[in-house]
């Protein structure tokens, strides 16, 4: 199982964003994660399509954009035009999940669905086979640096079983409290893609931290495969 690291710019020094992104990519980051919050679906306001457009000018790395917004359908066109690679939306924010996932793909992006901690996996079961990414939130979304929600490990294990049962090729991503103490257990449970903001960008050497998180995730994944 391939392991992917997706540092979140929510934890970066935005005054030096280009340098911050360059350092984590030097460390081997696979994607750059962009947390998009509208101040309504979650109690915070962060980035929009112009930031994605800026990132696309400074890197050709995949841009993994997580929409924590009401009316996600309004964001699909602007984020496609800005250069997003993956666009992930919440079933909690729409009653038309399948329609919006199809539109994301039609606009040339990969389509993901994200689940808040209290949202059951059943919310995406009918579309699991068509997902490019399933994101399990291991904190309540809205702010970086929150403590890890321990039941997420078991939820990831059940999510992996669901994706396998549906023959889905979706990446299984985790976001929230991902750090040295948690990433190995999440990989052992079946996650393959890891969002880390605070843990990476507060480290003294963000590139080295990406490498260390990858090492720990690969060790956890290897344990799962041999178990």
N, C-alpha and C positions, 0 to 999 in steps of 0.2 A: 504494500500500500504506500503510495506516494504521500509525503507530508508537505503541506504548504503553510508558509508563514505570511500573514497579512497584517503588518503594522498599521494601526489606526492613527491617522493624523490628528485625531481628537486629543492625543497626548503630546503632540509635537509643539515645538516653539514656532508659532506661526510667523513670527518676524523673520525667521530663517528657514522657511518651509522648503525651499529648493535644496538647501544643504542637508536638512533633516532627511528628506526623501532620498537624496543621493547616498547618505551614510547607510541607511537600512538596506538599500538595494545592493550596496557594496558588501553588506553582510549576508546577502543571499535571499533577501525577502522575495517572495514569489508574486505578491500582489500588494497594492496600496489600498487600504480600506478607508472609505470616506463615510462618516456617520452624518446623515442628513436628518436634522430635527427641526420641526416647525413651531415649537412652543405650544402646540395644542395636543397632538397625539402623545407627546412626552413633554415634561416641564423644562424644556431647554430649547435654545435656538442656536443652530450651528451653521452648517455650510449649505450652499446651493450650487446650481449648475455652473455659475461663473468660476467657482473654485475648481471644479472638475475640468473646466476648459483650461484653466491655468496649469493644472497638473499635467494635462495632456500635452501642453506645449513644452514641458520640461522633462517628460519621460514617456517612453513607449511601453512601460510596464502595465499589466492589466490593472484597471481601476475598478475596485470592488465596492459598489455604492449601495449602502443600506438605508432605505427610506423609512424613517420613523415619522410618518406624516399622515394627516388625514387626506382623503381624496388622492391617493397615489397616482391615479390615472392622469392627473394634471401635470405630473412630473416626467412622464415617460418620454415625450417628445423632446423637451429641453435637455434631459440628460443624455439621450441618444445623440443629439446634435453636439453636445459638449464633449463627447468622446468616452462615455462610460462603457466599460466592458461587460460588467455584471450589474444588474439592477434587481435588488431584493426588496420585496414589499411584505407587509403584514396582512394576514387574513383578518386580523382584528380590525383593520382599517377599511375593509371593503366587503361587500356582499357579492362581488363579482371577481373573485380571485382568478378563476380560470381565464376569463376574458382578458384581464389585465396581463397575466403571464403570457398569453398568446400575443398580445400587442407588443410586449417587451421584445419577444423573439422576432416579431415581424419587423421591428425597428433595428434589428441586427445585433441586439445584445443578448447575453445569456440571462435566463430568468430564474430568480430565487424567491423563496418564501421564508419568512422569519417568524419564530414563535416566542412570545413572551413566556416567562417562567410558569405562569398559571394556565397557559393555553395548551390544551391536550394535543397530542399528535394527530388525533382524529381530524383536526381542522385542515390538514393537508393530505390526508390519506387518499382522497380521490384524484389528486393531481400529482402524487408522488412520482409516478412513472415518468412524468413529463418534466420534472424539475431539473434544472442544471445545478442548483445549490439549495440545500436546506440548512438554515441557520437556527441553531438552538441558543437562545439567550440564557446565559448563566448569571445574569443580574437583571433587575428591572431596568429597562432602557431609559436613558436620559442623561446620565452623567458618567464620566470616566472615573476610574480609581475606586469603584465600589468593591466590597468583599464578595468573594465567590459564593454562589448558591450551591451548596453541596448536592442537593437532589438532581442537579443537572447531569452528574455522571451517569446515574441510572437512566435518565431521560435520553441521553446520548446513546446508551446501549440499546434502548428500545427503538430509537430512531434508526440506528444501523440495521436492526432486525427488520424494520418496516421497509426501508429502502431496498434491502436485499430481497425481501419477499416480493416486492413490486418490480424486481429486476431494473431498478433505477440506477443510472450512472451518476446521479447527483453527487457533488461534493457535500460532505457533512461538516459544516463549519460551527465553531463555538465562539461566542463573544461575551466577555465579561469576567474579570478576575483571572484571565489566563496569564499564568506566570510559572516560574520554575516549580513551585509546589503543586501545581494543578495540571500542567500540560501533559505529563506522562500518563496520569490516570485517565484523562480525556481521550488520549490516543489509544490507550488499552481498551477503552469502552467502544471505540470505533470511529471517533472523529478523525478527519484527515486534513482539516484546514482550520487555522487558529488565528483569531484576531487578538492582538495584544497592543495596547496603546501605552498605558501608564508604565507597564513593566519594561517596555522597550525604551521609551523616550526619556524616562527618568534615570535610566542606567548611565553610568559614567562613560560607557562605550556602547552606543546603540547597535553598531554593527556586530560587535562581539556578543551582545545579548541575543540578537537574532540567531546567531550560530549556536549558542548554548540552548536556546529554546528548541531549535531544530534537533539537536542531539538528544534532548530529553524526550521529545515527541517521537523520534525514530526508535528510541529504546522502548517506549511504551507500546508503539505499534508492533515492534518485533516480538514483544512478549505476548501480545494478543494473537499474532499469527502462529506462534509456536505452542500456544496453550490449547 
